[in-house]
């Protein structure tokens, strides 16, 4: 069993050239980081505003969230000048878990149940406005995370870029003091942003997701 993450940028045609370039650069950087961290993972950017990757099921949500927050934390020069922390760039992300029938050097040429779950679900999401969905061959798992990810969307829709930035660094396992130093703010400010972003609830969701993946699909990295 594998996980396939498929994602595309929301409203990318409205991004300034500067912001789109920054988004694509950060996506390439995050993809490389994930591939280094998790063996046998592989990602590709395609169509200029989309990505698809193969990864083990246990690590799939944490990696998807890392990609999302890396994009959410970006601020255009205009936003910086206006002191705005509104989220300017976001992703629609579908995680499909299942078998792989054949794998080629290019992910775009690979196929199987996991690819079908992920790709088809992403297409359906364009009609519903959802931003994160999991699709597997087990309805019990699908039902649990359909409800949970709906709540997750509600939480992340209220994020500021500052909140997303703190979550991003927490996902990289940095301590509050390290984040404060990196951002040039106080530790108490980091803690406030962490609480405002709902980090404790998100951490609980990550733990539950990884537990279910180990129970039903694959154990280990």
matplotlib code that plots the C-alpha trace (Angstrom):
import matplotlib.pyplot as plt

x = [0.0, 1.2, -0.2, -0.4, -0.7, -2.1, -2.4, -3.1, -2.8, -6.1, -6.8, -3.2, -4.2, -4.8, -1.3, 1.2, 4.2, 6.4, 4.2, 3.7, 7.5, 8.0, 5.3, 6.8, 10.3, 9.1, 7.2, 10.4, 12.3, 9.7, 9.5, 13.2, 13.1, 10.3, 12.1, 15.3, 13.4, 11.3, 12.9, 11.1, 9.1, 9.0, 7.3, 6.8, 5.5, 3.3, 1.1, 2.8, 0.5, 0.1, 2.1, 1.8, 3.9, 4.2, 4.9, 4.2, 0.7, 1.9, 3.8, 1.3, -0.8, 2.2, 3.9, 0.8, 0.4, 4.1, 3.6, 0.4, 1.9, 5.0, 2.7, 0.3, 3.2, 4.3, 3.6, 3.9, 5.8, 2.5, 1.3, 4.5, 4.2, 0.6, 1.5, -1.1, -1.0, -3.9, -3.3, -2.5, -1.6, -3.2, -3.6, -6.3, -4.9, -6.2, -4.5, -5.3, -4.2, -4.2, -2.3, 0.1, -0.3, 2.8, 5.4, 7.5, 10.3, 7.8, 5.0, 2.7, 3.2, 2.5, -0.9, -3.0, -5.7, -3.9, -3.5, -7.1, -8.4, -6.2, -6.7, -10.5, -11.0, -9.1, -11.3, -14.4, -13.1, -13.1, -16.9, -17.2, -14.7, -13.0, -9.2, -8.1, -9.6, -8.5, -9.8, -9.0, -10.7, -12.0, -15.2, -14.8, -11.6, -13.0, -16.0, -13.9, -11.5, -14.1, -15.7, -12.3, -10.9, -14.0, -13.3, -9.6, -10.5, -12.6, -9.6, -7.0, -9.4, -9.0, -5.2, -3.1, 0.2, 1.9, -0.1, 0.8, 4.5, 4.6, 2.8, 5.3, 8.3, 6.6, 6.1, 9.9, 10.2, 11.7, 11.3, 9.5, 12.8, 14.3, 11.2, 11.3, 14.9, 14.3, 11.3, 12.8, 9.9, 9.5, 8.8, 5.5, 4.5, 5.3, 3.2, 0.3, 0.4, 0.6, -2.5, -4.4, -3.6, -5.0, -1.7, -2.8, -5.8, -3.7, -1.1, -3.9, -5.2, -1.7, -1.4, -4.8, -4.1, -0.8, -2.3, -5.1, -2.6, -0.5, -3.5, -4.9, -2.2, 1.5, 3.8, 7.0, 8.8]
y = [0.0, 3.5, 7.0, 9.4, 13.1, 15.2, 19.0, 22.1, 25.8, 27.6, 30.5, 30.5, 32.6, 35.5, 35.3, 38.0, 36.8, 37.4, 35.4, 32.5, 32.2, 32.2, 29.6, 27.3, 27.7, 26.8, 23.8, 22.5, 23.1, 21.2, 18.4, 17.9, 18.0, 15.4, 13.1, 13.4, 12.7, 9.7, 7.0, 5.8, 9.0, 10.8, 14.0, 16.0, 19.4, 19.4, 21.8, 24.7, 24.8, 21.2, 18.4, 14.7, 12.5, 8.9, 8.4, 5.9, 6.2, 6.9, 10.0, 11.3, 13.7, 15.3, 15.8, 17.2, 19.6, 20.6, 21.5, 23.4, 25.5, 26.2, 27.8, 29.5, 31.3, 33.2, 36.9, 39.1, 42.3, 44.2, 42.3, 43.1, 46.8, 46.9, 44.8, 42.3, 38.7, 37.4, 34.0, 34.8, 31.3, 28.0, 24.4, 21.9, 18.5, 15.0, 11.9, 8.6, 5.3, 2.0, -0.4, 0.6, -1.4, -0.2, 2.5, 4.3, 6.7, 9.5, 9.6, 10.9, 7.6, 5.5, 4.1, 2.1, 2.4, 5.0, 7.3, 6.9, 7.7, 10.8, 12.2, 11.6, 13.0, 16.2, 16.7, 16.3, 18.8, 21.5, 21.4, 21.3, 23.8, 21.3, 21.7, 18.4, 15.0, 11.4, 8.6, 4.9, 1.6, 1.4, 3.3, 3.4, 5.3, 7.5, 8.5, 9.3, 11.5, 13.1, 14.7, 15.4, 17.1, 19.2, 20.6, 20.9, 23.0, 25.3, 25.8, 26.4, 28.8, 31.1, 31.0, 34.1, 33.7, 34.2, 31.3, 29.0, 30.0, 28.8, 25.6, 25.0, 25.3, 23.1, 20.4, 20.6, 19.8, 23.1, 24.3, 27.5, 29.2, 28.2, 29.5, 32.8, 33.2, 32.4, 34.8, 37.6, 37.5, 36.6, 33.0, 34.2, 35.5, 32.1, 30.4, 32.8, 32.1, 28.4, 28.4, 30.7, 28.2, 25.3, 23.4, 21.0, 19.9, 19.5, 17.5, 15.2, 14.8, 13.9, 11.3, 9.8, 9.7, 8.0, 5.4, 4.6, 4.3, 1.8, -0.2, -0.5, 0.0, 0.0, 0.4, 2.3, 4.8]
z = [0.0, -0.8, -0.4, -3.3, -2.6, -5.3, -4.9, -7.0, -6.2, -5.5, -7.9, -9.1, -12.1, -9.7, -8.2, -9.1, -11.1, -8.1, -5.7, -8.1, -8.6, -4.8, -4.4, -7.0, -5.5, -2.0, -3.3, -5.0, -1.8, 0.3, -2.1, -1.9, 1.9, 2.1, -0.3, 1.8, 5.0, 3.8, 1.8, -1.3, -1.5, -4.9, -6.0, -9.2, -10.1, -13.2, -15.2, -13.5, -10.6, -9.4, -7.8, -7.2, -5.0, -3.6, 0.1, 2.8, 4.3, 7.8, 6.8, 4.2, 6.3, 8.1, 4.7, 3.1, 6.0, 5.7, 2.0, 2.8, 5.6, 3.5, 0.9, 3.4, 5.2, 2.1, 1.9, -1.2, -1.1, -1.3, 1.8, 3.7, 2.7, 4.0, 7.1, 6.0, 7.2, 5.2, 3.5, -0.1, -1.4, -0.7, -1.9, -2.5, -1.4, -1.9, -0.3, -1.8, -0.2, -2.0, -4.2, -7.0, -10.2, -11.9, -11.2, -13.8, -13.4, -13.9, -11.4, -14.2, -16.0, -12.9, -12.0, -9.5, -7.0, -4.9, -7.9, -8.9, -5.4, -5.2, -8.7, -8.9, -5.4, -6.2, -9.3, -7.1, -4.5, -7.2, -7.0, -3.2, -2.0, 0.3, 0.8, 2.4, 1.8, 2.4, 0.1, 0.8, 0.0, 3.6, 4.1, 7.9, 7.5, 4.8, 7.0, 10.0, 8.2, 6.0, 9.1, 10.7, 7.7, 7.3, 10.8, 9.9, 6.9, 9.2, 11.5, 8.7, 6.9, 9.9, 9.9, 9.2, 7.3, 10.7, 12.2, 9.3, 9.6, 13.2, 12.4, 9.5, 11.9, 14.5, 11.9, 11.3, 15.0, 16.0, 19.6, 20.4, 21.3, 17.9, 16.1, 18.0, 17.0, 13.4, 13.2, 15.3, 17.8, 21.4, 22.6, 24.1, 20.7, 19.1, 21.8, 21.2, 17.4, 18.1, 20.3, 17.8, 15.0, 17.0, 17.2, 20.1, 18.1, 14.9, 16.8, 18.1, 14.5, 13.3, 16.0, 15.2, 11.5, 11.9, 14.3, 11.8, 9.0, 11.0, 11.9, 8.4, 5.9, 6.6, 9.6, 9.6, 7.4]

ax = plt.figure().add_subplot(projection="3d")
ax.plot(x, y, z, "-o")
ax.set_aspect("equal")
plt.show()
